[in-house]
Amino acid sequence: MSAFAPDSLVLNRKLPLWYQVSQSLRASILGRSPDASLRLPTEERLAAHYGVSVLTMRQALKELEEEGLISRHRRRGTFIEPGARRSAPRRLLGSIDAIVAQQSGERTTVLGHGPQPVPGELAEHFPELREVVTYRRLRRDAETGEPTNWAENAVRPQIAAAIDLADLERWPMTKVLRDAVGVRISRITDTVEARLADPATAELLQVPLLSPILHYTGVTYDEDGRVVDVARIRYRGDRFSFTVTVEAD
């Protein structure tokens, strides 16, 4: 069994450090390989890994313990709960790792991909391009196999050329772009609105036609201010809710 190793994290000093660490560690836990160890490194080693104090690490672990993702045992250590699942709603403070965590821990199937003319509704994001590469993916609950959401990403062709489809079956697009392709993401603009399920969505998510869904649009920008990816995700309305917390300066 391979040892559990959390992903790396670039800290944003404008956000609470414990929150960023908890989000990064949550994504690592939910996206871990099936044969990874359930035992976490010690608080001291995790703190050194993330470059934070032990007190900050302790607060991050407390957040995950309260969510039911981990259990902590005096003298024995900290362990990932084998049946741990994401809980909703969750707080979202603007961290990219929070977005990765939101989309981790589900079985993903790539339904198809390929170049297509820039859709009219996305023209404002890709004004100089004639075509983009689209990816369609269906996500299922890792335990029940029930479909939870399906995603459609429009990506710049030169970036899409570096994307490995196998990575998209393991990780969210945001993580693939940042960690596998090496895109330096500067920000992501999120929009969530209520809609009614169209025929394609109703079939994929196994819900009645015109039933309520949550429609998420995420626009990802690189450090030069260019849009590199537009994600449109349809979530089952009976499975998800979103909570946004605005912190005072």
QUINORLIN-V333053 format. One record per residue. N is the residue number from 1. RES is the residue in one small letter. BURIAL is 1 if it has 9 or more other ideal C-beta (glycine too) atoms within 8 Angstrom, else 0. Layout:
n: [N:N]
res: [RES:RES]
burial: [BURIAL:BURIAL]
This chain:
n: [1:2:3:4:5:6:7:8:9:10:11:12:13:14:15:16:17:18:19:20:21:22:23:24:25:26:27:28:29:30:31:32:33:34:35:36:37:38:39:40:41:42:43:44:45:46:47:48:49:50:51:52:53:54:55:56:57:58:59:60:61:62:63:64:65:66:67:68:69:70:71:72:73:74:75:76:77:78:79:80:81:82:83:84:85:86:87:88:89:90:91:92:93:94:95:96:97:98:99:100:101:102:103:104:105:106:107:108:109:110:111:112:113:114:115:116:117:118:119:120:121:122:123:124:125:126:127:128:129:130:131:132:133:134:135:136:137:138:139:140:141:142:143:144:145:146:147:148:149:150:151:152:153:154:155:156:157:158:159:160:161:162:163:164:165:166:167:168:169:170:171:172:173:174:175:176:177:178:179:180:181:182:183:184:185:186:187:188:189:190:191:192:193:194:195:196:197:198:199:200:201:202:203:204:205:206:207:208:209:210:211:212:213:214:215:216:217:218:219:220:221:222:223:224:225:226:227:228:229:230:231:232:233:234:235:236:237:238:239:240:241:242:243:244:245:246:247:248:249]
res: [m:s:a:f:a:p:d:s:l:v:l:n:r:k:l:p:l:w:y:q:v:s:q:s:l:r:a:s:i:l:g:r:s:p:d:a:s:l:r:l:p:t:e:e:r:l:a:a:h:y:g:v:s:v:l:t:m:r:q:a:l:k:e:l:e:e:e:g:l:i:s:r:h:r:r:r:g:t:f:i:e:p:g:a:r:r:s:a:p:r:r:l:l:g:s:i:d:a:i:v:a:q:q:s:g:e:r:t:t:v:l:g:h:g:p:q:p:v:p:g:e:l:a:e:h:f:p:e:l:r:e:v:v:t:y:r:r:l:r:r:d:a:e:t:g:e:p:t:n:w:a:e:n:a:v:r:p:q:i:a:a:a:i:d:l:a:d:l:e:r:w:p:m:t:k:v:l:r:d:a:v:g:v:r:i:s:r:i:t:d:t:v:e:a:r:l:a:d:p:a:t:a:e:l:l:q:v:p:l:l:s:p:i:l:h:y:t:g:v:t:y:d:e:d:g:r:v:v:d:v:a:r:i:r:y:r:g:d:r:f:s:f:t:v:t:v:e:a:d]
burial: [0:0:0:1:0:1:0:0:1:0:1:0:0:0:1:0:1:1:1:1:1:1:1:1:1:1:1:1:1:1:1:1:0:0:0:1:0:0:0:1:0:0:1:0:0:1:1:0:1:1:0:1:0:0:0:1:1:1:1:1:1:0:1:1:1:0:0:0:1:1:0:1:0:0:0:0:1:1:1:1:1:0:0:1:1:0:0:0:0:1:1:1:1:0:1:1:1:1:1:1:1:1:1:1:0:1:0:1:1:1:0:0:0:0:0:1:0:1:0:0:0:1:1:0:1:1:0:0:1:0:1:1:1:1:1:1:1:1:1:1:1:0:0:0:0:0:1:1:1:1:1:1:1:1:1:1:1:0:1:1:0:0:1:0:0:0:1:1:0:0:1:1:1:1:1:1:1:1:1:1:1:0:1:0:1:0:0:1:0:0:0:0:0:0:1:0:1:0:0:0:1:1:0:1:1:0:1:0:0:0:1:0:1:1:1:1:1:1:1:1:1:1:0:0:0:0:1:1:1:1:1:1:1:1:1:1:1:0:0:1:0:0:0:0:0:0:0:0:0]
